């Protein structure tokens, strides 16, 4: 089996169709009709990736996505939205979703996006020198590339999505060297994954909220106008 997926959607027929389709392609699938049922699923097993409909009854998919990102930071999140819900798609990415797909969608495209997110989750970070495997930066945040974790000054884990971590890791391994959006896109995605410039900017906005003292005046990762971003002046590595 290729992994465990959780489909959360209030449309019973769609849940059934998706479960059957992904099973044909080698995935194990559990389903839930709403956020409450999804939380119950998580008490029994931990999916590798959740496919969430934004328009759930009761607690909506955005709230559930935020909770999942806080409690299960390494789980992949893919949001399903309506064609007219551009604002919802943006908010979904801000809440930590790795990707989104508007309804109605082609099953093959959904499968491709699920595969892309899971490839990125399984892809190790780019090689770094031994002296740069653990870095202190900003307000004494610690980035540990070997353990794939980010901690704050008090040593508490800072929850990041896989996409946010890959973005930070890539820039941190190229300090004081501005990286274009095209360069970033080429290095933080898996082959065949569809990513766009705006998604990089949204990931950066979420990341800055977690690592900068003032996200509106970033000092760790600065914007290079007309180009992209630069990780500024990392201090010496830890012993």
N, C-alpha and C positions, 0 to 999 in steps of 0.2 A: 504494500500500500504506500501511496505517495504522501499521505498526511491526513490529518483530521480537520475537517471543515465544519463550522457551525453556520447555518443559514437562519437568519432571524427575519421573518416576514409574516405579515398577518394574512397573506393570501395562501390558503391551504394548497391550492393546485400548483402554484408556483413553487412552494416548498417541496412538494412531491416531485415535480419535474426536475428541479435542480438536484435533489438528492439522487434521483435515478441517473441523471446525466453525469454527475461527477463520479458516481460509483462506477459507471462504465469506463471512466478514464482513470480508475485506480485509486480514488480517494474514498475515505470513510467520511460519512456525513451525518451530523446530528442536526435537528431542526428545532426551532422555537417560534411561537406565534407572537410573542411580545417580550419586553425586557424582563419581566418577572420570570417567565419560563426560561429565558436565556441564563439568568443568574442561577436558577436551579440546575441547569445543565452543567454549569461551571463547578458546582459542588461535587459532581461525579467524575468529570473529566475535563481536561484542558485542551481545547482546540489549538491548532497551529495558526489558523486564520478564521476570522469571522466575516461573513457577508451580511451587512446590516442594511435594512430598509430604513430610510430616514423617517418616513411617515408611519410610525407604529402607533397603535392605540395606547392610551395612557402615557407612560414615559416614552418620549420619542427616541429615535435612533441616535440623535446627536448627544443626548444626555447619556445614553448607554455607551456610546463610543468614548465619551470623556471618562466615564467610570472604568471602562475596560483599559484605556490607556494608562490610567493611574494605578490600577491593580494588576494588570497584566501587560507590562510595557513591551515585552518581546513578542506579543501576539500580533499577527498581521491583521489589518482592518481595511475592508473594502466597503464603501458606502454605495447604496443604490438610491438614486434620486429621480425626480421627474424632470422632463426636458426643460421646463420653465423655471426650475429651482436653482438658478445660478447662485443666489445668495446662500442657499443651503449647502451647495457644493463647496463654496468657499469656506463656510463655517465648519463643514465637515473636515476639511484639510487642516483648519486651524485647531480643531480638537484632537488631531493626531492621526487621522485616517491616512493610510498609505496610498490610496487611490480611490477613485469613484467612477461610477458608470451610470449614465442616465437610462431610465426606462422609457420605452421598451428597448431591449438590447438583444444583440445576437448572442446565442449561447457560446459560439466559438470565441467571440471577443471577451466574454466574461471568463472563459477558461484561460485564455491567453493572459489576461490581467492577473488572475489568481496565480498562475505559474510564475509571472514576472515578480510579483510581490514575494512569493515564497523563495524564488531564486535569490533575490536580494537579501532576504533574511538568512539564507544559508551561505552567502558569499562572505568569506573572511575579509577584513579590512586590508587595504593595500599595505605592502611591506613598509616598515619604518626601521630606522637604525636602532640599535640596541639602546642608544642614549636618549631616544625619543619615544620610548614605549610608555612612559608615565610622565605626564606633564601637569604642572601647576600653572594656572592662568587666571586672569581677571581677579575676582574677589576670593582667591585661593581655591577655586574649583580644581578638582583632580580628574584628569582624563586618563584612564588606564586602557590602552589599546589591546593588551593581551586578554584582560578579563572582560573587555567590551562593556565598560561601565563608566558612568560619570557621577562624581560625588561633589557635594557642596563643601564649604569651608568647615562644616561640623562633621564631615564624613558621612552624611546621609545621602543615599542614592537619589539622583535626579532622574526622574522618569523621562525617557526619550523614546520616540518611535525608532524603528530600524532605519527609516529614511533620514531622520534627524541625526542619529548617531553617525551614519555614513558620511553625511555632509560635514559634520564637525571634525570627524577623524581625517577626512581628506584634506580639508583646509589646514588643520593643525600640523599635518605632516609636510606642508609646503609653506612655512611661516614667512611673512614679509614678501611673499610673491603673489601679486594679484592674479586671480584665476578668473577667466571669462566664464560666462554662463554656459557656453558651448562646451568648454573644458570640464566644468563641473558636471554637466549632464552626461558627458561621455564616461565619467569615472564613478558616478554614484548610482548608476543603473545597470541592470543586467541586460545582456544582449536580447534584442527583440522587444524590450519594454518601451512603452510609449510614455514619454515624460515631456512636459512643456515648460517654458521659461517661468511662467507664472507659478507653477508648483514649487520651483526652487525658491522663489521669493517668499511664498507662503511658509515653506519649511524654515527658511531663515528667520522669518518673523516669529515663529513659535520658538525656535532655538534661542533667539536673542532674549526672549522673555525669561528663559531659564538660566542664562549664563551672564547676562549683562546687569550691572547695577542700575542702569537706566536704558531700557530697550530703545528709547527714542533718540538717545545719544550714545550709540554703541562704541565701545573702546576695544573690545576683544576682536570682533569681526566687523570691519568697516566696509562700507560700500565704496566701490571705485566707479565713479560716474561714467556711464556709457560702456562699462566693461563687465563688472561682476563684483567679486568680494575678495578681501584679503584678511588673513589671520595675522594680527599685529603683535610683534615683539614677544614671543613666548619666553618666560623666564627659564633658568636652567632646569634640566630634568632632575627628578628625585633620585637619590641613591638607591 
